[in-house]
Each structure stands twice: as structure tokens, then as C-alpha cells.
Amino acid sequence: MGLSRRQLLRFGGAGSAAVLAGAATASSGQFRVPRWSDDPFSLGVASGDPTADGVVLWTRLAPDPFAPDGFGGMPLRPVTVEYEVAHDENFRQVVTRGSAVATRELAHSVHPEVSGLDPDRWYFYRFRAGSVLSPVGRTHTAPLPGQPTARMRFAFASCQSWSSGYYTAYQHMSAEDLDLVVHLGDYIYERSWTQGRAGVVEEPQFHAEAVDLAGYRLRYAQAKAERPLQDAHAAFPWLVTMDDHEIDNNWAGDSPGLGFDIYRIPALFRRRKAAAFQAMYEHQPLRIAQLPSGPSIHLHRRYAFGDLAEITMLDTRQYRDKQACGDGNTVIDCTARLDPARTILGARQRDWLIDGFANSPARWQIVGNQVSMGQSDQDAGPVLAVGTDSWDGYVADRNAVLGAAADRDVPNLVVITGDRHQNLAGDLRRDFADPESPVVAAEFIGTSISSAGDGADTTASGRNLLAANPDLKFFNAQRGYVRVELDHTLMRNDFRVVPYIRRPGAPIHTRASFVVQEGIPGTTPVTQPDKPADPSATAGPADSGPR
């Protein structure tokens, strides 16, 4: 059974929520740990949303992670999970210990929020369930807000359809020198898409599209069982948000996506959203502030890194209007997308974003964004053909945000974006309808980890995009991630790509690099990126699929 009403009442409302969210222990006593038939830490460990004095830790007990019921082979009763944080990976210098309650209500996941740590410091952490120890994770606290900070390194990634290929890029990411990883959405896909893993057939429980809690839990378990992804989570703290495939392809606010099924009924779609948000919380290093309430979850938030950078994570799905003109990729003469009442952010989030421009003391303002913000004309001729799922379908919001950045003289604004399964670098203008409008920001769009298969260095559609969009400086359609390094004078973005993902073991190289100079909006290419790695080389045995 779960926690009793009497147990929860001892803590009051907030304490009860913390217990059920896996963020606190229910009492000084211990809930009995079952006798394990398999490794209860099969989905690894993670940390996220670091502050100057703390971080949230995560794990989920799941000795049978692919059990069709979505409960991971766990019993009904709650289980006490202990954790410890240390200066060293051998845990000889432990700085704090604690415990959290893993309950069936949240699939026996725990999210302890650790505080009292030193700023700008690396720590190691691990969990214990009975006599079984988890893998060791490493995390990093942020510098104090406003503290002089010389350098920051992070990577951003998105779009990891399990069925489309191996997560090789994460193995290479784990070897990078980073402070943080930012994930911009499509961490799971609600159904299998391109069958890209050579010779691999998905197990039967993954054949159906996820529409309920058990289905979404299985999709997260499928992704998190991948060793390269586990290693990347264990190596660095993460900031995560969502895009569409965490629920349904191209969903928008209260409107379901492009499929035609019973979940287009509003009440059923709200139920589907609630299940998807709960599964997301259960499988990500999110704080109790992100604990969903039915079909809503609070994901837009800010992360400060000393006086150097502030990352503002957006939510461009929950509060948007339905896509204009039928949600096409090459929509022509769509006046609805110009409607000043249409929004991709919602009024409250838009005001929060704009107010943050003026209030941040950071040198670099970085916006974590799901869908491309810059204009993306698909026709190199005189016709303007754009997709309406991106900011091109919500022109008033784009102009409001970029116009506010210009009016308030926001220094060094950079937008990082996912979704496209392509690497793109370009400039953002105050108003794309006016070619003479000033450039106010740079946008870097990162490719997918695996979605859309092996990809290609360039394509006919890519050449067309470059021809049609003078503000676009670069196109590539291979798989990988973007590595970012910044100091007080320069921000460098390296597009890191692998030549294939249909089989494991691909090498990685930097396909192109772009910089943004302090005080000069827009992008500049670096002329000599790394040389391509030998495609015959391998990434090593760790990229071997689910463990």
C-alpha cells in the first residue's frame, strides 16, 4: 500500500506534497526495502536545476523497467531511499546525507533537493536502497549570482527518438568538459517513428502509441535504459524542458496534435496531458516546483551562472494558440499567423520573459527555446512559405520579444533551439518583414540526438533554406549536439556531429563553429573547425543499447 492518511497528516499540506513527490522522507523511521531480484537502479541517476547552494537529485527504483504495467517491477508499498553527497567519488568526505520516500504514486521515483552546498563546486552523489548502491553521479553547483565568473561551458541537445537510432552522441558528450547540459525537448517520442536501429526489433509493449501513464512510463524507461544517456546524466547537472513528443506530435495548448483518435476529445486529451506530465516528472531531475497539477506543469524558469550568464527556459507548448492555417510546413498567404492576438508563449510567460531582460545583471542572456524563432522561408523564389508550428506562426509574439530586447538594449541575447533535426546558425531581426530591421540576437538551432536517422551533411532542402533566408548562415543535417563556451567577451558554439547512428560506435567531430562577440548581435563563423574523425573509428563498447 501507499502512505497512509495518518502518515501524511503529520506533515501538513506542503510536507505531504514533498513526501509524495519523492523530495522528503516521511518520518525518522525506514520503510522496508524489498528483496531485489534485479538492479533497482536500472535507469541510472541524475541531477538538475543547480543553484549556488544546492541541486535536485533523481533516481527511480525499477528492477524490471520494461514491465508492461509501467510500475517497474516494484511492490505496492513505499520504500526508503537513502542518498549521500561527497567531495570525492569514493565518499570519504561526505558533506550531507538524507533519505526520501519512493512511492508507487510516482513510480518509486525520488527527487531529494539538497541544499547547504558550496557555490561553484563539483560534488559526487549516490543512492542506496537496502544493501544496493546506485551508480555514482557527479554534479556542479552554480557560482553565486553576480559573482565574477570567468568561463562557462555547456551543451544543448534535443529530439531522441529511440527507434530512429543509437544515442552515440551522449557518449561523446559525457567526455566533454562541461558545467551543465540543457535539453530542449522531445526527450521521448510518444510512438516509434523511423526504424533506424539496424537489426533491432522493439519489444511488444512499445508497439502502441503512449496515451496513458503506463505507456509514457515505458517510453521514458526505454530511453533512460540507454547507457550513453545514463552516463551523460551522471556526468553533469541538467536543465530540462519539453516540446511536443513528450505528449503528442505538434500539440498546442488545449488542442491535441496531428493524429486522429479518441484523444481529440478535450476531456480525454486533458487526461493524456496529465499522464504525460506525471511521467515526465517521475523521470527527470525536476524540483517540487515542477510537480504537475493534473494537465499543467510549470516549466519556464531561470538559471543564473554568476555574473556571466542567465539561461531562461521557455515553454512554447502549454500556453500557445492552435497553429494557424492548418499547421503546415510550407504555408503561403496565411494572414492568421500575423494576428496580434495569437500567442506562442501566453501573455504571462511573455511578460515574464521580457521583464527578465531588464532585470538580469548577467553578461549573456540565453533563451532555451523549443521551436525555431527566426524566419524560415522554405521557398527561394518570391513566395514566402513558412511553417506555422514555429514562431513563424506567431509573428506578434516574436516581434514583441525581439522588439522589447531592442528597446531595452538587451546585451548579448542568444537563443538556443531544438526541434528541427538540423544544425542552423542565424541572426534574429527585430521584424523579419523589414529586411533593414536591426539584428538584435543570434539563434543556434541544434540537431537531433537520433531523430530522423543518420542524416546528411547537406541536402537539397538545406541549400534551398540558405538561398531563401539571407539571415541564415549555416545548415547541416547530421546528428549530434551543440557545445557552447562563453566568457565575458565571446560565446562560441561548436556543432558536434556523428556520421551515423543506425549502428553504434560512431566517432564525432566539430562540423562548424560560430561565435557571438560581446556587444555585437548576430553570428560570425569560425573558419577552421575540427577535422572530421575517421568514420571507421568507434566510440567504444559502452554504446551498446539498453542494458
DALIN-V636898 format. One record per pair of residues at least 24 apart in sequence whose C-alpha atoms are under 10 Angstrom apart, sorted by the first residue. I is the first residue (numbers start at 1). J is the second residue. Records with the same first field share a line. If there is no record, write none. Layout:
# DALIN-V636898
I: J  J
This chain:
# DALIN-V636898
1: 75  76  77  78  103  104  105
2: 75  76  77  78  79  102  103  104  105
3: 31  77  78  101  103  104  105
17: 288  291
18: 100  101  110  111  112  113  287  288  289  291
19: 100  101  102  103  110  111  112  288
20: 78  100  101  102  103  104  105  106  108  109  110  111  288  291
21: 100  101  102  103  105  106  108  109  110  111  112  281  282  286  287  288  289  290  291  292
22: 58  59  60  80  81  99  100  101  102  103  105  106  107  108  109  110  111  112  113  282  287  288
23: 56  57  58  99  100  101  102  109  110  111  112  113  114  286  287  288
24: 98  99  100  101  102  110  111  112  113
25: 80  81  82  98  99  100  101  102  110  112
26: 78  80  99  100  101  102
27: 80  99  100  101
28: 99
29: 80
30: 78  79  80  81  82  99  100  101
31: 77  78  79  80  81  101  102
32: 77  78  79  80  81  129  130
33: 75  77  78  79  80  81  129  130  131
34: 74  75  77  78  79  129  130
35: 129  130  131
36: 62  63  73  74  129  130  131  132
37: 63  64  73
38: 62  63  64  73
39: 63  64  65  132  133  134
40: 64  65  72  73  74  128  129  132  133  134
41: 65  127  128  129  132  133  134  135  225
42: 72  134  135  221  224  225  226  227  230  546  547
43: 134  135  220  221  222  223  224  225  226  227  229  230  283  546  547
44: 134  135  136  137  224  225  226  227  229  230  231  233  234
45: 125  126  127  134  135  136  137  138  224  230  231  232  233  234  235  283  284  285
46: 111  125  126  135  136  137  138  139  230  231  232  233  234  235  236  237  238  283  284  285  286
47: 111  112  113  125  137  138  139  140  233  234  235  236  237  238  239  284  285  286
48: 111  113  139  140  141  180  181  182  233  236  237  238  239  240  284  285  286  287
49: 113  141  142  180  182  237  238  239  240  285  286  287  301  302  303
50: 113  114  115  119  120  139  140  141  142  143  180  237  238  239  287  303  304  305
51: 114  115  117  118  119  120  140  141  142  143  144  145  303  304  305
52: 115  116  117  118  119  120  121  140  141  142  143  144  145  304  305  306
53: 114  115  116  117  118  119  120  121  140  141  142  143  144
54: 113  114  115  116  117  118  119  139  140  141  142
55: 111  112  113  114  115  116  117  139  140  141  142  237  285  286  287
56: 110  111  112  113  114  115  139  237  238  284  285  286  287  288
57: 83  85  110  111  112  113  114  125  126  127  137  139  237  284  285  286  287
58: 83  109  110  111  112  113  126  127  137  233  282  283  284  285  286  287
59: 102  108  109  110  111  112  126  127  134  282  283  284  285
60: 102  103  106  107  108  109  110  111  221  282  283  284
61: 102  103  107  108  109  110  129  134
62: 107  108  109  221
64: 221
65: 217  218  220  221  222  224  225
66: 203  205  206  217  218  219  220  221  222  225
67: 205  214  217  218  221
68: 204  205  206  214  215  217  218
69: 205  213  214  215  217  218
70: 107  205  212  213  214  215  216  217  218  219  220  221  279
71: 104  105  106  107  108  213  214  217  218
72: 104  107  108  214  217  218  221
73: 107
74: 103  104  107  108
75: 103  104  108
76: 103  104  105  107  108
77: 102  103  104  105  108
78: 102  103  104  105  107  108
79: 103  104  108  109  129  130
80: 108  110  128  129  130
81: 108  109  110  112  127  128  129  130
82: 110  112  126  127  128  129  130  133
83: 112  114  125  126  127  128  129  133  134
84: 114  124  125  126  127  128
85: 114  117  123  124  125  126  127  136  137  138  139
86: 122  123  124  125  126  138
87: 121  122  123  124  125  138
88: 122  123  124  125  138
89: 123  124  125  126  136  137  138
90: 124  125  136
91: 123  124  125  126  136
93: 124
94: 123  124  125
95: 123  124
96: 125
97: 125  126  127
98: 127
99: 127  128  129
100: 127
102: 129
105: 278  282
106: 278  279  281  282  283
107: 213  214  217  278  279  282  283
108: 282
109: 281  282  283  284
110: 281  282  283  284  285  286
111: 281  282  283  284  285  286  287  288
112: 285  286  287  288
113: 285  286  287  288
117: 141
118: 142  143  144
119: 143  144  145  147  306
120: 144  149  179  305  306
121: 179
122: 179  236
124: 234  235
125: 234
126: 234
135: 230  231  234
136: 231  234  235
137: 230  231  232  233  234  235  236  237
138: 232  233  234  235  236  237
139: 179  180  233  234  235  236  237  238
140: 178  179  180  235  236  237  238
141: 179  180  237  305
142: 179  180  303  304  305  306
143: 304  305  306  307  308
144: 304  305  306  307
145: 303  304  305  306  307  308  309  310  360  361  362
146: 304  305  306  307  308  309  360  361  362  363
147: 305  306  307  308  362
148: 305  306  307  308  488
149: 305  306  307  308  309  487  488
150: 306  307  308  486  487  488  489
151: 179  305  306  308  309  485  486  487  488  490  491
152: 177  178  179  180  305  306  308  309  484  485  486  487  488  491
153: 177  178  179  180  181  483  484  485  486  487  491  492  493
154: 178  179  180  181  182  236  238  482  483  484  485  486  493
155: 179  180  181  182  183  238  446  481  482  483  484  485  493  494  495  496
156: 180  181  182  183  184  238  239  240  368  416  417  418  445  446  447  480  481  482  483  484
157: 181  182  183  184  185  186  187  240  416  417  418  419  445  446  447  448  449  480  481  482  483
158: 182  183  184  185  186  187  188  240  241  242  243  370  417  418  419  420  421  445  446  447  448  449  450  451  480  481  482
159: 183  184  185  186  187  188  189  242  243  245  418  419  420  421  446  447  448  449  450  451  452  479
160: 185  186  187  188  189  223  245  421  448  449  450  451  452  479
161: 186  187  188  189  190  191  192  193  194  195  196  219  223  245  448  449  450  451  452  453
162: 187  188  189  191  192  193  194  195  196  197  202  219  220  222  223  224  226  449  450  451  545
163: 189  191  192  193  194  195  196  197  198  200  201  202  206  222  223  450  451  452  453  502
164: 192  193  194  195  196  197  198  449  450  451  452  453  454  501  502
165: 194  195  196  197  198  200  449  450  451  452  453  454  479  500  501  502  503  504  545
166: 196  197  198  226  228  449  450  451  453  454  500  501  502  503  504  505  506  543  544  545  546
167: 223  226  227  228  229  448  449  450  451  479  480  501  502  503  504  505  506  543  544  545
168: 226  227  228  229  449  450  479  480  498  500  501  502  503  504  505  506  507  508  539  540  542  543  544  545
169: 228  229  232  448  449  450  479  480  481  496  497  498  501  504  505  506  507  508  539  543
170: 226  227  228  229  230  231  232  233  449  480  481  543
171: 227  228  229  230  231  232  505  506  507  508  539  540  542  543
172: 228  231  232  480  481  496  497  498  506  507  508  509  539  543
173: 228  229  231  232  235  236  480  481  482  483  496  508
174: 228  229  230  231  232  233  234  235  236
175: 231  232  235
176: 232  235  236  483
177: 235  236  483  485
178: 235  236  237  483  484  485
179: 235  236  237  238  305  485
180: 233  235  236  237  238  239
181: 232  233  235  236  237  238  239  240  483
182: 237  238  239  240  241  311  313  368  416  482
183: 238  239  240  241  242  313  368  369  370  417  418  481
184: 239  240  241  242  243  313  314  315  368  369  370  371  416  417  418  419  446
185: 240  241  242  243  244  245  246  315  369  370  371  417  418  419
186: 241  242  243  244  245  246  247  249  370  418  419  448  449  451
187: 219  220  223  224  240  241  242  243  244  245  246  280  284  449
188: 216  218  219  220  221  222  223  224  242  243  244  245  246  247  280
189: 216  219  220  223  244  245  246  247  248  249  451
190: 215  216  218  219  220  244  245  246  247  248  249  276
191: 215  216  219  245  246  247  248  249
192: 219
193: 451  452  453
194: 450  451  452  453
195: 451  452  453  502
196: 450  451  452  453  454  501  502  503
197: 450  453  501  502  503  504  545
198: 501  502  503  504
199: 502  503
200: 502  503  545
209: 248
210: 246  247  248  272  275  276
211: 247  248  263  268  269  271  272  273  275  276
212: 247  271  272  273  274  275  276  279
213: 271  272  273  274  275  276  277  278  279  280
214: 275  276  279
215: 275  276  279
216: 246  247  272  275  276  277  278  279  280
217: 275  276  278  279  280  282  283
218: 279
219: 246  279
220: 246  279  280  282  283  284
221: 279  283  546
222: 545  546
223: 545  546
224: 283  284  546  547
225: 545  546  547
226: 542  543  544  545  546  547
227: 542  543  544  545  546  547
228: 542  543  544  545  546
229: 543
231: 542
233: 284  285
237: 285
238: 284  285  286
239: 284  285  286  301  302  303  311  313  368
240: 284  285  286  299  300  313  368
241: 280  284  286  298  299  300  301  313  314  315  316  368  369  370
242: 277  280  299  313  314  315  316  317  318  369  370
243: 314  315  316  317  318  369  370  371  418  419
244: 316  317  318  370  371  419
245: 276  419
246: 273  276  277  279  280
247: 272  273  274  275  276  277  280
248: 272  273  276
250: 317  322  323  327  389  390
251: 317  318  320  321  322  323  389
252: 316  317  318  319  320  321  322  323  344  389
253: 296  316  317  318  319  320  321  322  323  344  345  346
254: 295  317  318  319  320  321  322
255: 318  320  321  322  323
256: 322
257: 322  323  327
258: 326  327
269: 295
270: 294  295  296
271: 295
273: 297  318
300: 349  352  353  368
301: 349  352  353  368
302: 353  356  366  367  368
303: 366
304: 360  361  362  365
305: 362  364
306: 361  362  363
307: 360  361  362  363  364  488
308: 361  362  363  364  365  486  487  488
309: 360  361  362  363  364  365  366  412  486  487  488
310: 356  357  360  361  362  363  364  365  366  367
311: 362  364  365  366  367  368  414  415  416
312: 353  356  357  365  366  367  368  369  415
313: 353  366  367  368  369  370  416
314: 345  349  350  353  367  368  369  370
315: 344  345  346  349  368  369  370
316: 343  344  345  346  349  369  370  371  389  390  391
317: 344  345  346  370  371  389
318: 344  345  346
319: 343  344  345  346  347  348  349
320: 344  345  346  347  394
321: 345  346  393  394
322: 388  389  393
323: 387  388  389  390  393  394
324: 387  388  389  392  393  394
325: 387  388  393
326: 387  388  389
327: 387  388  389  390  393
328: 385  386  387  388  389  393
329: 376  377  378  385  386  387  388  389  390
330: 376  377  378  379  384  385  386  387  388
331: 377  378  384  385  386  387  388  393
332: 377  378  379  383  384  385  386  387
333: 383  384  385  386
334: 384  385  386  388  393
335: 393
336: 388  393  394  395
337: 387  388  391  392  393  394  395  396
338: 392  393  394  395  396  397
339: 393  394  395  396  397
340: 394  395  396  397  399  400
341: 394  395  396  397
342: 393  394  395  396  397
343: 391  393  394  395  396  397  398
344: 389  390  391  393  394  395  396  397  398
345: 391  394  397  398
346: 397
347: 397
350: 397  398  400  401
351: 400  401
353: 401  404
354: 400  401  402  403  404  405  408  410
355: 404  405  408
356: 410
357: 401  404  405  408  409  410  411  413
358: 404  405  408  409  410  411
360: 410
362: 411  412  488
363: 410  411  412  413  486  487  488  489  518  519
364: 410  411  412  413  414  486  487  488  489  490  491  518  519
365: 410  411  412  413  414  415  441
366: 412  413  414  415  416  441  442  443
367: 413  414  415  416  417  443
368: 414  415  416  417  418
369: 415  416  417  418  419  443  445
370: 415  416  417  418  419  420  445
371: 416  417  418  419  420  445
372: 415  416  417  418  419  420  424  443  444  445
373: 398  402  415  416  417  427  428  443  444  445
374: 398  415  425  426  427  428  429  431  432  441  442  443  444  445  469  471  472
375: 426  427  428  429  431  432  433  469  471  472
376: 465  466  468  469  471  472
377: 464  465  466  467  468  469  470
378: 461  462  464  465  466  467  468  469
379: 461  464  465  467  468  469
380: 463  464  465  466  467  468  469
381: 464  467  468
382: 468
383: 468
384: 468
385: 468
390: 419  420
392: 432
395: 431  432  433
396: 431
398: 428  429  430  431  432
399: 429  430  431  432  433
400: 430  431
401: 430
402: 428  429  430  431  439  440  441
403: 429  430  431  438  440
404: 430  440
405: 430  440  441
406: 430  438  439  440  441
407: 440
409: 440
410: 440  441  519  521
411: 440  441  518  519  520  521
412: 440  441  442  489  490  491  516  517  518  519  520  521  522
413: 440  441  442  443  516  518  519  520  521  522
414: 440  441  442  443  444  491  516  521  522  523
415: 441  442  443  444  445
416: 442  443  444  445  446  482
417: 443  444  445  446  447
418: 444  445  446  447  448  481
419: 445  446  447  448  451
420: 445  446  447  448  451  452  477
421: 445  446  447  448  449  450  451  452  453  455  476  477  478  479  480
422: 446  447  448  452  455  456  457  458  462  474  475  476  477  478  479  480
423: 447  448  457  474  475  476  477  478  479  480  481  482  495  496  497  511  512
424: 462  466  472  473  474  475  476  477  495
425: 471  472  473  474  475  476  493  495  512  513  514  515  522  523  524  525
426: 469  470  471  472  473  474  475  514  522  523  524
427: 470  471  472  473  521  522  523  524
428: 471  472  521  522  523
429: 471  521  522
432: 471
435: 470  471
438: 521
439: 471  520  521  522  523
440: 520  521  522
441: 516  520  521  522  523
442: 471  515  516  520  521  522  523  524
443: 472  522  523
444: 474  482  493  494  495  514  523
445: 474  475  481  482  495
446: 476  477  479  480  481  482  483  494  495  496
447: 475  476  477  478  479  480  481  482  495  496  497
448: 477  478  479  480  481  497
449: 478  479  480  481  497  498  501
450: 478  479  480  500  501  502
451: 479  501
452: 477  478  479  501
453: 477  478  479  500  501  502
454: 478  479  498  499  500  501  502  503
455: 479  498  499  500  501
456: 498  499  500
457: 497  499  511
471: 522  523
472: 523
473: 514  523  524  525
474: 512  513  514  525
475: 512
476: 511  512
478: 511
479: 508
480: 508  509  510
481: 510
482: 510  513
483: 510  513
484: 513  514  515
485: 515
486: 515  516  517  518
487: 517  518
488: 517  518
489: 516  517  518  519
490: 515  516  517  518  519  520
491: 515  516  517  518  523
492: 516  517  523  524  525  526
493: 523  525  526
494: 526  529  530
495: 529
496: 530
497: 532  533
498: 532  533  535
499: 532  533  534  535
500: 535
503: 543  544  545
504: 538  539  540  541  542  543  544  545
505: 535  536  537  538  539  540  541  542  543  544
506: 533  534  535  536  537  538  539  540  543
507: 532  533  534  535  536  537  538  539  540
508: 532  533  534  535  537  538  539
509: 533  534
